[in-house]
C-alpha cells in the first residue's frame, strides 16, 4: 500500500519555486530550438507559436499579479461579467494567443524568462498563503501564492510538452515536478473546474493517492466539490492510485485515461471502483 506522508506547506512551496526556476530555462531553450513556429502543436487548432504566445501571456499575467511594476489592461482581455469558469478560461485563452504576434514571437522564450524570473524574485520569502489576485479565473478571485506558483509550473510543464510534441523534441516531466503541481494546484483548481450541471445530484467521495506521498480527498456533493490534502480517515466510494506524471497528463487531457490504465499507471479500487471514470467526466476542460 502506498505510504502517504503529511506535508510542510513552506517546504513544498520552496520546492515548487525551485522546480519553476528550473523549468523556465528549459522553456527558453525549447523555444529557441523551434524551427517552425507555424507547425501544429499538441493543442488542437493551436500552432507551436500560439502555445508559446499563450505561455508568455500566462507568465505576464502572474507577474502582473505580484509585481507593481507590471500592469495588464484586463478590461481589454477579460469577457464581461463573471460567467462560468470554463467559458471564462476559454475566452481568455483565445485572447492570449493574440497578445504576441509577428516579430514578437521570435523572442517568446526571452519574454517568458524575464517574466518568470521577475515573479520568482518578487515573491521570494513570501508566505505560501499570501493572496494573489487572479481576475482571469474570476472577478475578485484570489488564490494563494502556493497555488499560483503551482499553476505557473503546471502551465510551463504541460504547454512545454505541447510545444515539444509539435517541434519534434523531447520534453520529460519528472514525477517530482508532477507531484508538486498536483499538490499545490489541484486542491484549488479541481473545484473551480467542476461541471456543476453534471455534478448536480451526484454524491461521490474519491481517495486520490499519488505515488510518492500525496493524498487528496475529493468529495463531490450536489454540484460542489472539496479537495483536501491529508484529510482525516473516512469511508470512500472509490480509491484511485496513480503515478504523478500519468495523472497530470490525464488531468490535462494530454494522455487518454485508457492508455494510462493499460500501462498500469492508474488503477482504481475501493467498494465502487467503476466510479473512477466519473471523475474526469465531472471536471470541465477548456
C-alpha positions as a Markdown table, in Angstrom:
| # | Residue | x | y | z |
|---|---|---|---|---|
| 1 | Unk | 0.0 | 0.0 | 0.0 |
| 2 | Unk | 1.2 | 3.5 | -0.9 |
| 3 | Unk | 2.5 | 5.4 | 2.2 |
| 4 | Unk | 1.0 | 8.9 | 2.5 |
| 5 | Unk | 3.1 | 11.5 | 4.3 |
| 6 | Unk | 1.9 | 14.8 | 5.7 |
| 7 | Unk | 3.5 | 17.8 | 4.0 |
| 8 | Unk | 5.0 | 21.0 | 5.2 |
| 9 | Unk | 3.5 | 23.9 | 3.2 |
| 10 | Unk | 6.6 | 26.1 | 3.4 |
| 11 | Unk | 9.0 | 23.4 | 2.3 |
| 12 | Unk | 6.7 | 22.2 | -0.5 |
| 13 | Unk | 6.3 | 25.8 | -1.7 |
| 14 | Unk | 10.0 | 26.3 | -1.9 |
| 15 | Unk | 10.4 | 23.0 | -3.8 |
| 16 | Unk | 7.7 | 24.3 | -6.3 |
| 17 | Unk | 9.6 | 27.6 | -6.7 |
| 18 | Unk | 12.8 | 25.6 | -7.4 |
| 19 | Unk | 11.0 | 23.5 | -9.9 |
| 20 | Unk | 9.6 | 26.5 | -11.7 |
| 21 | Unk | 13.0 | 28.1 | -11.7 |
| 22 | Unk | 14.4 | 25.0 | -13.4 |
| 23 | Unk | 11.5 | 24.8 | -15.9 |
| 24 | Unk | 11.9 | 28.4 | -17.2 |
| 25 | Unk | 15.4 | 27.9 | -18.8 |
| 26 | Unk | 14.2 | 24.6 | -20.3 |
| 27 | Unk | 11.3 | 26.5 | -22.0 |
| 28 | Unk | 13.7 | 29.2 | -23.3 |
| 29 | Unk | 16.0 | 26.5 | -24.8 |
| 30 | Unk | 13.0 | 24.7 | -26.3 |
| 31 | Unk | 11.5 | 27.8 | -27.9 |
| 32 | Unk | 14.9 | 28.9 | -29.2 |
| 33 | Unk | 15.3 | 25.4 | -30.9 |
| 34 | Unk | 11.9 | 25.5 | -32.6 |
| 35 | Unk | 12.4 | 25.6 | -36.3 |
| 36 | Unk | 8.8 | 26.3 | -37.3 |
| 37 | Unk | 6.5 | 28.3 | -35.1 |
| 38 | Unk | 3.7 | 27.6 | -37.5 |
| 39 | Unk | 3.9 | 23.9 | -37.0 |
| 40 | Unk | 0.9 | 22.1 | -35.4 |
| 41 | Unk | 1.3 | 21.7 | -31.6 |
| 42 | Unk | 0.0 | 19.3 | -29.1 |
| 43 | Unk | -3.1 | 21.6 | -28.7 |
| 44 | Unk | -5.7 | 21.2 | -31.4 |
| 45 | Unk | -6.0 | 24.3 | -33.6 |
| 46 | Unk | -3.0 | 26.0 | -32.0 |
| 47 | Unk | 0.4 | 26.2 | -33.6 |
| 48 | Unk | 3.6 | 25.9 | -31.7 |
| 49 | Unk | 3.8 | 29.7 | -31.8 |
| 50 | Unk | 0.3 | 30.0 | -30.4 |
| 51 | Unk | 1.2 | 27.8 | -27.5 |
| 52 | Unk | 4.4 | 29.9 | -26.9 |
| 53 | Unk | 2.3 | 33.1 | -27.0 |
| 54 | Unk | -0.2 | 31.6 | -24.5 |
| 55 | Unk | 2.7 | 30.7 | -22.2 |
| 56 | Unk | 4.1 | 34.2 | -22.5 |
| 57 | Unk | 0.7 | 35.6 | -21.6 |
| 58 | Unk | 0.4 | 33.3 | -18.6 |
| 59 | Unk | 3.8 | 34.4 | -17.2 |
| 60 | Unk | 2.8 | 38.0 | -17.9 |
| 61 | Unk | -0.5 | 37.6 | -16.0 |
| 62 | Unk | 1.1 | 36.0 | -12.9 |
| 63 | Unk | 3.9 | 38.5 | -12.9 |
| 64 | Unk | 1.5 | 41.4 | -13.1 |
| 65 | Unk | -0.5 | 40.0 | -10.2 |
| 66 | Unk | 2.5 | 40.1 | -7.8 |
| 67 | Unk | 4.7 | 43.0 | -9.2 |
| 68 | Unk | 3.6 | 46.6 | -9.0 |
| 69 | Unk | 5.9 | 47.4 | -11.9 |
| 70 | Unk | 3.9 | 45.2 | -14.3 |
| 71 | Unk | 0.4 | 46.1 | -15.4 |
| 72 | Unk | -2.2 | 44.5 | -17.7 |
| 73 | Unk | -5.3 | 46.2 | -19.1 |
| 74 | Unk | -7.6 | 43.4 | -18.1 |
| 75 | Unk | -10.7 | 45.2 | -19.3 |
| 76 | Unk | -9.5 | 44.7 | -22.8 |
| 77 | Unk | -8.9 | 41.0 | -22.3 |
| 78 | Unk | -11.5 | 39.6 | -19.9 |
| 79 | Unk | -15.0 | 38.7 | -21.0 |
| 80 | Unk | -17.8 | 40.9 | -19.5 |
| 81 | Unk | -19.5 | 39.7 | -16.3 |
| 82 | Unk | -18.5 | 36.7 | -14.3 |
| 83 | Unk | -19.8 | 33.7 | -16.3 |
| 84 | Unk | -19.0 | 30.0 | -15.8 |
| 85 | Unk | -15.4 | 29.2 | -15.1 |
| 86 | Unk | -14.7 | 27.2 | -18.3 |
| 87 | Unk | -16.3 | 29.8 | -20.5 |
| 88 | Unk | -14.2 | 32.5 | -19.0 |
| 89 | Unk | -11.0 | 30.5 | -19.3 |
| 90 | Unk | -11.8 | 29.5 | -22.9 |
| 91 | Unk | -12.3 | 33.2 | -23.8 |
| 92 | Unk | -9.2 | 34.3 | -22.1 |
| 93 | Unk | -7.1 | 31.6 | -23.7 |
| 94 | Unk | -8.4 | 32.6 | -27.2 |
| 95 | Unk | -7.4 | 36.2 | -26.5 |
| 96 | Unk | -4.0 | 35.2 | -25.0 |
| 97 | Unk | -2.6 | 33.9 | -28.3 |
| 98 | Unk | -3.2 | 37.2 | -30.0 |
| 99 | Unk | -1.2 | 39.2 | -27.5 |
| 100 | Unk | 2.1 | 38.3 | -29.1 |
| 101 | Unk | 2.4 | 38.2 | -32.9 |
| 102 | Unk | 4.8 | 38.9 | -35.7 |
| 103 | Unk | 8.3 | 39.6 | -34.7 |
| 104 | Unk | 7.4 | 39.3 | -31.0 |
| 105 | Unk | 7.1 | 35.6 | -31.4 |
| 106 | Unk | 10.7 | 35.3 | -32.2 |
| 107 | Unk | 11.6 | 36.3 | -28.7 |
| 108 | Unk | 8.9 | 34.5 | -26.7 |
| 109 | Unk | 11.5 | 32.5 | -24.8 |
| 110 | Unk | 13.3 | 35.6 | -23.6 |
| 111 | Unk | 10.0 | 37.2 | -22.6 |
| 112 | Unk | 8.9 | 34.2 | -20.6 |
| 113 | Unk | 12.3 | 34.2 | -18.9 |
| 114 | Unk | 12.0 | 37.8 | -17.9 |
| 115 | Unk | 8.5 | 37.4 | -16.5 |
| 116 | Unk | 9.1 | 34.1 | -14.8 |
| 117 | Unk | 12.3 | 35.4 | -13.1 |
| 118 | Unk | 10.6 | 38.5 | -12.0 |
| 119 | Unk | 7.8 | 36.5 | -10.5 |
| 120 | Unk | 10.2 | 34.4 | -8.5 |
| 121 | Unk | 12.3 | 37.4 | -7.4 |
| 122 | Unk | 9.3 | 39.5 | -6.3 |
| 123 | Unk | 7.7 | 36.6 | -4.4 |
| 124 | Unk | 10.9 | 35.3 | -2.7 |
| 125 | Unk | 10.4 | 35.0 | 1.0 |
| 126 | Unk | 6.7 | 35.5 | 0.9 |
| 127 | Unk | 4.4 | 33.0 | 2.8 |
| 128 | Unk | 2.7 | 30.3 | 0.8 |
| 129 | Unk | -0.7 | 31.6 | 1.8 |
| 130 | Unk | 0.0 | 35.2 | 0.5 |
| 131 | Unk | -3.1 | 36.2 | -1.5 |
| 132 | Unk | -2.7 | 36.7 | -5.3 |
| 133 | Unk | -5.5 | 38.3 | -7.2 |
| 134 | Unk | -6.2 | 36.4 | -10.5 |
| 135 | Unk | -9.1 | 38.1 | -12.4 |
| 136 | Unk | -8.7 | 35.8 | -15.4 |
| 137 | Unk | -10.1 | 33.0 | -13.3 |
| 138 | Unk | -13.0 | 35.0 | -12.0 |
| 139 | Unk | -13.9 | 38.5 | -10.8 |
| 140 | Unk | -12.3 | 39.2 | -7.5 |
| 141 | Unk | -10.9 | 35.7 | -7.3 |
| 142 | Unk | -7.9 | 35.3 | -5.1 |
| 143 | Unk | -5.5 | 32.4 | -4.9 |
| 144 | Unk | -2.7 | 31.6 | -2.5 |
| 145 | Unk | 0.8 | 32.2 | -3.7 |
| 146 | Unk | 1.4 | 28.5 | -3.3 |
| 147 | Unk | -1.4 | 27.7 | -5.8 |
| 148 | Unk | -0.3 | 30.4 | -8.2 |
| 149 | Unk | 3.2 | 29.1 | -8.2 |
| 150 | Unk | 2.0 | 25.6 | -8.8 |
| 151 | Unk | -0.2 | 26.7 | -11.6 |
| 152 | Unk | 2.7 | 28.5 | -13.3 |
| 153 | Unk | 4.7 | 25.3 | -13.0 |
| 154 | Unk | 1.8 | 23.3 | -14.5 |
| 155 | Unk | 1.3 | 25.6 | -17.4 |
| 156 | Unk | 5.1 | 25.6 | -18.1 |
| 157 | Unk | 5.4 | 21.8 | -18.0 |
| 158 | Unk | 2.2 | 20.9 | -19.9 |
| 159 | Unk | 2.5 | 23.5 | -22.6 |
| 160 | Unk | 6.2 | 22.8 | -22.8 |
| 161 | Unk | 5.1 | 19.3 | -23.8 |
| 162 | Unk | 2.7 | 20.7 | -26.3 |
| 163 | Unk | 5.5 | 22.7 | -28.0 |
| 164 | Unk | 7.9 | 19.8 | -27.9 |
| 165 | Unk | 5.4 | 17.5 | -29.5 |
| 166 | Unk | 4.8 | 19.9 | -32.3 |
| 167 | Unk | 8.5 | 20.7 | -32.8 |
| 168 | Unk | 9.6 | 17.0 | -32.5 |
| 169 | Unk | 11.7 | 17.5 | -29.4 |
| 170 | Unk | 11.8 | 15.6 | -26.1 |
| 171 | Unk | 10.2 | 17.1 | -23.0 |
| 172 | Unk | 10.3 | 14.8 | -20.0 |
| 173 | Unk | 8.1 | 15.7 | -17.0 |
| 174 | Unk | 9.6 | 14.1 | -13.9 |
| 175 | Unk | 7.5 | 12.6 | -11.1 |
| 176 | Unk | 8.7 | 15.1 | -8.5 |
| 177 | Unk | 7.6 | 18.0 | -10.7 |
| 178 | Unk | 4.3 | 16.5 | -11.5 |
| 179 | Unk | 3.6 | 15.7 | -7.8 |
| 180 | Unk | 4.3 | 19.3 | -6.9 |
| 181 | Unk | 1.8 | 20.5 | -9.5 |
| 182 | Unk | -0.8 | 18.2 | -8.2 |
| 183 | Unk | -0.3 | 19.0 | -4.6 |
| 184 | Unk | -0.1 | 22.8 | -5.0 |
| 185 | Unk | -2.7 | 23.5 | -7.7 |
| 186 | Unk | -5.3 | 20.6 | -7.7 |
| 187 | Unk | -7.0 | 21.4 | -4.4 |
| 188 | Unk | -7.8 | 24.9 | -5.8 |
| 189 | Unk | -8.4 | 24.2 | -9.5 |
| 190 | Unk | -10.4 | 21.0 | -9.4 |
| 191 | Unk | -13.4 | 22.6 | -7.5 |
| 192 | Unk | -13.2 | 25.6 | -9.8 |
| 193 | Unk | -13.3 | 23.4 | -12.9 |
| 194 | Unk | -16.2 | 21.2 | -11.7 |
| 195 | Unk | -19.0 | 20.9 | -14.2 |
| 196 | Unk | -21.8 | 21.9 | -11.7 |
| 197 | Unk | -24.5 | 20.8 | -14.1 |
| 198 | Unk | -23.2 | 17.3 | -14.5 |
| 199 | Unk | -22.4 | 17.2 | -10.7 |
| 200 | Unk | -25.9 | 18.1 | -9.7 |
| 201 | Unk | -27.4 | 15.3 | -7.6 |
| 202 | Unk | -24.0 | 13.5 | -7.6 |
| 203 | Unk | -22.6 | 12.3 | -4.3 |
| 204 | Unk | -19.2 | 10.6 | -4.5 |
| 205 | Unk | -16.1 | 10.5 | -2.3 |
| 206 | Unk | -12.8 | 9.7 | -4.0 |
| 207 | Unk | -9.5 | 9.0 | -2.3 |
| 208 | Unk | -6.8 | 10.0 | -4.8 |
| 209 | Unk | -3.4 | 8.6 | -3.9 |
| 210 | Unk | -0.4 | 9.8 | -6.0 |
| 211 | Unk | 2.6 | 7.6 | -5.7 |
| 212 | Unk | 5.4 | 9.3 | -3.8 |
| 213 | Unk | 3.4 | 10.5 | -0.8 |
| 214 | Unk | 0.4 | 12.7 | -1.9 |
| 215 | Unk | -3.1 | 12.0 | -0.8 |
| 216 | Unk | -6.2 | 14.0 | -1.8 |
| 217 | Unk | -9.7 | 13.6 | -0.6 |
| 218 | Unk | -12.0 | 14.6 | -3.4 |
| 219 | Unk | -15.6 | 14.9 | -2.3 |
| 220 | Unk | -18.5 | 15.8 | -4.7 |
| 221 | Unk | -21.9 | 16.5 | -3.3 |
| 222 | Unk | -24.8 | 18.1 | -5.2 |
| 223 | Unk | -22.9 | 20.3 | -7.5 |
| 224 | Unk | -20.0 | 21.2 | -5.2 |
| 225 | Unk | -16.5 | 19.8 | -4.7 |
| 226 | Unk | -14.0 | 20.0 | -2.0 |
| 227 | Unk | -10.4 | 18.7 | -2.3 |
| 228 | Unk | -8.4 | 18.3 | 0.9 |
| 229 | Unk | -4.8 | 17.2 | 1.4 |
| 230 | Unk | -4.1 | 14.7 | 4.1 |
| 231 | Unk | -7.8 | 14.5 | 5.2 |
| 232 | Unk | -8.8 | 12.7 | 8.3 |
| 233 | Unk | -9.8 | 9.0 | 7.8 |
| 234 | Unk | -13.2 | 8.4 | 6.3 |
| 235 | Unk | -15.1 | 6.0 | 4.1 |
| 236 | Unk | -14.5 | 6.5 | 0.3 |
| 237 | Unk | -16.5 | 5.2 | -2.6 |
| 238 | Unk | -13.5 | 4.8 | -4.8 |
| 239 | Unk | -9.7 | 4.9 | -4.4 |
| 240 | Unk | -7.6 | 6.0 | -7.3 |
| 241 | Unk | -3.9 | 5.3 | -7.2 |
| 242 | Unk | -1.7 | 6.8 | -9.9 |
| 243 | Unk | 1.8 | 7.8 | -10.8 |
| 244 | Unk | 2.3 | 11.6 | -10.7 |
| 245 | Unk | 3.1 | 12.2 | -14.3 |
| 246 | Unk | 0.4 | 9.9 | -15.6 |
| 247 | Unk | -2.3 | 11.6 | -13.5 |
| 248 | Unk | -1.1 | 15.1 | -14.5 |
| 249 | Unk | -1.3 | 14.3 | -18.2 |
| 250 | Unk | -4.6 | 12.5 | -18.0 |
| 251 | Unk | -6.0 | 15.5 | -16.0 |
| 252 | Unk | -4.9 | 17.9 | -18.7 |
| 253 | Unk | -6.2 | 15.6 | -21.5 |
| 254 | Unk | -2.7 | 15.0 | -22.9 |
| 255 | Unk | -2.9 | 11.3 | -22.4 |
| 256 | Unk | -6.1 | 9.2 | -22.8 |
| 257 | Unk | -7.0 | 7.6 | -19.5 |
| 258 | Unk | -7.4 | 4.2 | -21.1 |
| 259 | Unk | -3.7 | 4.3 | -22.1 |
| 260 | Unk | -2.6 | 5.2 | -18.5 |
| 261 | Unk | -4.8 | 2.3 | -17.2 |
| 262 | Unk | -3.4 | -0.2 | -19.7 |
| 263 | Unk | 0.1 | 0.7 | -18.8 |
| 264 | Unk | -0.6 | 0.2 | -15.1 |
| 265 | Unk | -0.1 | 3.9 | -14.2 |
| 266 | Unk | -3.6 | 4.5 | -13.0 |
| 267 | Unk | -5.7 | 1.9 | -11.2 |
| 268 | Unk | -9.0 | 2.0 | -9.2 |
| 269 | Unk | -10.1 | 0.2 | -6.1 |
| 270 | Unk | -12.4 | 0.6 | -3.2 |
| 271 | Unk | -16.0 | -0.5 | -2.9 |
| 272 | Unk | -17.1 | 1.2 | -6.2 |
| 273 | Unk | -14.0 | 1.2 | -8.4 |
| 274 | Unk | -16.0 | 1.8 | -11.6 |
| 275 | Unk | -16.7 | 5.4 | -10.4 |
| 276 | Unk | -13.1 | 6.3 | -11.2 |
| 277 | Unk | -14.1 | 7.2 | -14.8 |
| 278 | Unk | -16.7 | 9.6 | -13.5 |
| 279 | Unk | -14.1 | 11.9 | -12.0 |
| 280 | Unk | -12.7 | 13.1 | -15.4 |
| 281 | Unk | -16.2 | 13.4 | -16.8 |
| 282 | Unk | -17.2 | 15.8 | -14.0 |
| 283 | Unk | -14.2 | 18.1 | -14.5 |
| 284 | Unk | -14.7 | 20.5 | -17.4 |
| 285 | Unk | -11.9 | 21.3 | -19.7 |
| 286 | Unk | -11.5 | 24.4 | -22.0 |
